[in-house]
Amino acid sequence: MIIVSDASPITNLLQIGCLSILKAVYNKIILPKTVYDELCEMIDQKEIIDQQEWISIAAATNRAVVSQLENNLDKGEAEAIALALELQSDFLIIDERRGRDIAESMGIKIVGLLGTLLKAKQLGLIPEIKPKLEQLKAIGFRMNPRLFEHFLILAGEE
């Protein structure tokens, strides 16, 4: 399975001490070089990411697509979408609405951090998602209250 990730799922999972969920759910993920560079601006994150043998780094080679996407997205999101296209990824992990919409319009299958947590629960990797959702809210992860409730219902926790 080929999984490409944007920065925010990595940062948010690192902040709540749950980065290993990505490995447990997807086995391996690929970070675009721009996303990796963005994540490495925080030294603590760089050290942790560099220790994960299941995270690899790749650069999108079609710079024209990246440049075009940068008209509407930040550099990391643009390269994540371009790389997901190039690698014909199974999923792109991305949370920002505009990036999700653009990726979907290009035929890329997406999943967000909440979908990843739901999958972790379904696989029996975590007992419940509600504590993780509350931790995410506590660190500033923006989540519509209806979306919060929706995922609790999907997880059978409401």
C-alpha positions as CSV (number, residue, x, y, z in Angstrom):
1,M,0.0,0.0,0.0
2,I,1.3,3.5,-0.9
3,I,0.4,6.2,1.6
4,V,1.5,9.8,1.3
5,S,1.0,12.2,4.2
6,D,0.7,16.0,4.6
7,A,2.3,17.6,7.6
8,S,-0.7,18.2,9.9
9,P,-1.5,14.6,10.7
10,I,2.1,13.9,11.6
11,T,2.4,17.0,13.8
12,N,-0.9,16.4,15.5
13,L,-0.2,12.7,16.3
14,L,3.3,13.7,17.6
15,Q,1.7,16.2,19.9
16,I,-0.6,13.7,21.5
17,G,2.0,10.9,21.6
18,C,0.4,8.7,19.0
19,L,2.6,8.8,15.9
20,S,2.8,5.0,16.0
21,I,-0.8,4.8,15.0
22,L,0.2,5.6,11.5
23,K,2.6,2.7,11.4
24,A,0.1,0.4,12.9
25,V,-2.6,1.3,10.4
26,Y,-0.6,1.9,7.2
27,N,2.7,0.1,7.8
28,K,4.7,2.7,5.8
29,I,4.1,6.3,4.8
30,I,5.9,8.6,2.4
31,L,6.4,12.3,3.2
32,P,7.0,14.7,0.4
33,K,10.4,16.5,0.8
34,T,8.7,19.8,1.4
35,V,6.5,18.4,4.1
36,Y,9.6,16.7,5.8
37,D,11.4,20.0,5.7
38,E,8.4,21.8,7.2
39,L,8.2,19.2,10.0
40,C,11.9,19.4,10.6
41,E,11.7,23.1,11.5
42,M,10.9,21.9,14.9
43,I,14.0,20.1,16.2
44,D,12.1,17.7,18.4
45,Q,10.0,16.6,15.5
46,K,13.0,16.1,13.2
47,E,14.6,13.7,15.8
48,I,11.5,11.7,16.2
49,I,10.7,11.5,12.5
50,D,14.3,10.5,11.6
51,Q,14.1,7.6,14.0
52,Q,11.1,6.1,12.2
53,E,12.2,3.5,9.7
54,W,8.7,3.2,8.4
55,I,8.6,6.9,7.2
56,S,10.4,7.6,3.9
57,I,10.9,10.9,2.1
58,A,10.4,11.5,-1.6
59,A,10.2,14.6,-3.8
60,A,7.6,15.1,-6.4
61,T,9.3,15.2,-9.8
62,N,6.6,17.0,-11.8
63,R,7.4,20.5,-10.7
64,A,4.9,22.0,-13.1
65,V,2.0,20.3,-11.2
66,V,3.5,21.4,-7.9
67,S,3.7,25.0,-9.1
68,Q,0.2,25.0,-10.4
69,L,-1.1,23.6,-7.1
70,E,0.8,26.2,-5.2
71,N,-1.5,28.8,-6.7
72,N,-4.2,27.6,-4.3
73,L,-2.3,25.6,-1.6
74,D,0.7,25.9,0.6
75,K,3.9,24.2,-0.6
76,G,3.6,21.1,1.5
77,E,0.0,20.4,0.5
78,A,0.9,21.0,-3.2
79,E,3.8,18.6,-3.1
80,A,1.8,16.0,-1.2
81,I,-1.0,16.0,-3.8
82,A,1.6,16.0,-6.7
83,L,3.5,13.1,-5.1
84,A,0.3,11.1,-4.4
85,L,-0.6,11.5,-8.2
86,E,2.9,10.5,-9.3
87,L,3.0,7.4,-7.1
88,Q,-0.6,6.5,-7.7
89,S,-1.0,6.3,-3.9
90,D,-3.7,4.3,-2.3
91,F,-4.4,7.3,0.0
92,L,-3.3,10.8,0.8
93,I,-3.6,11.7,4.5
94,I,-4.6,15.3,4.5
95,D,-6.9,17.3,6.8
96,E,-7.2,20.8,5.3
97,R,-10.5,21.3,3.5
98,R,-9.1,23.1,0.4
99,G,-6.4,20.5,-0.1
100,R,-8.8,17.6,0.4
101,D,-11.2,19.1,-2.2
102,I,-8.5,19.6,-4.7
103,A,-7.0,16.1,-4.2
104,E,-10.4,14.5,-4.5
105,S,-11.1,16.5,-7.7
106,M,-7.9,15.0,-9.1
107,G,-9.1,11.5,-8.3
108,I,-6.9,11.0,-5.3
109,K,-8.4,8.9,-2.4
110,I,-8.0,10.8,0.8
111,V,-8.3,10.1,4.5
112,G,-7.9,12.5,7.3
113,L,-6.5,12.1,10.8
114,L,-10.0,11.4,12.2
115,G,-10.5,8.6,9.6
116,T,-7.2,7.2,10.5
117,L,-8.1,7.1,14.2
118,L,-11.4,5.5,13.3
119,K,-9.5,2.8,11.3
120,A,-7.2,2.3,14.3
121,K,-10.2,1.6,16.5
122,Q,-11.8,-0.7,14.0
123,L,-8.5,-2.7,13.8
124,G,-8.5,-2.9,17.6
125,L,-5.3,-0.8,17.9
126,I,-6.9,1.7,20.3
127,P,-9.9,0.9,22.6
128,E,-11.7,4.2,21.8
129,I,-11.3,7.3,19.8
130,K,-13.0,9.8,22.1
131,P,-10.0,10.4,24.3
132,K,-7.8,10.9,21.2
133,L,-10.3,13.4,19.8
134,E,-10.4,15.3,23.0
135,Q,-6.6,15.4,23.1
136,L,-6.6,16.8,19.6
137,K,-9.1,19.5,20.5
138,A,-6.9,20.4,23.5
139,I,-3.9,21.0,21.3
140,G,-5.9,23.2,18.9
141,F,-7.0,20.8,16.2
142,R,-10.0,22.4,14.6
143,M,-13.0,20.1,14.5
144,N,-16.6,21.0,14.0
145,P,-18.6,19.7,16.9
146,R,-20.9,17.8,14.5
147,L,-17.9,16.1,13.0
148,F,-16.7,15.1,16.5
149,E,-20.1,13.6,17.3
150,H,-20.3,11.9,13.8
151,F,-17.0,10.1,14.4
152,L,-18.1,9.0,17.9
153,I,-21.2,7.5,16.3
154,L,-19.1,5.8,13.6
155,A,-16.9,4.4,16.3
156,G,-19.9,3.2,18.3
157,E,-19.0,5.4,21.2
158,E,-22.1,7.6,21.3
